[in-house]
Amino acid sequence: MALATMLKQHSGGKVSTDICGKGPESKVESAAAIGHAKDLALCSGSVVAMTGKNDFIVDPSNPSLMIQLGNGHPLMTKVTGIGCALSASVAAFLALTKSDENKRRIACLTALAVSSVAGELAAAESRGPGTFAVAYLDKLATISEEDLEKRLKILN
């Protein structure tokens, strides 16, 4: 599993990931890096997730079938560590798959969905980044299946 919050094209043509270096505060549009995400998924054999205004998940078994999520909130870009916390959440969800390749995409999708919907719920009761950070942690701890069913926006 590769969680890429930012993709870079090096002069040698290699695609690499910056897992926590820029995080969701990166100014790179995730849509501009979709081709690189597909290449990375094929080269690495890993599910690739890119976060941004919209989140994208690419599975190496079928890179043309890309999942796009439209949740989250701009306050998520104002709190350092949210992208790294998401990386840890993805790892935890993947641990539950017991290396079942058919479940990797679902584990990644679920982790991104929980994080982004929790961000929306937290933003609704926050006054700024400080109160958002605490509310986000509270929402991660209390988010329900019903919250996800009501709010999740799968755009494709």
C-alpha positions, 0 to 999 in steps of 0.5 A: 500500500502506498499512500501518496499525498504528493507525487513528484516527477524527477528528471530521471522519469521516476515517480516517488511519493512524499508521504508526510512531507507536505500532507494535505496542505500541499498546493498540488492539485490531486487531479493533476497527478492522476496519471502519475498515481496510475503509473505508481500503482502499476509499477509498485503493485500497490494501491495508491491514494492521493488526497486533496480537494478530492481524494483518489484511490487507484488499484494496480489490478485495474488502474482505469477503475479509479475511485474518487471521493468528494468529502473533507473540509478546507480546515483539514489543511490548516492542522499539521499532522492530519495527513500523517494521521491518515497514513497511520489509519490506512495502515491500521485498516490494511492490517485488518485485511490480513494481506488479502489483495482483494480487500486493499482498495476497500481498506484504503477507501474506508480509511479515507472516508472515515477521515474526510467525513470526520473532517466535515463533521468536525468543521461544522462545530469548529470556530477555527483550526484549534477547535477543529483539531480537537473536534476532529479527534472527537469525531474520529472516535465517535463516527458511526456507520450512519454518518458515513452512509449519509455523508460519503460522496463517491464521485464516480 
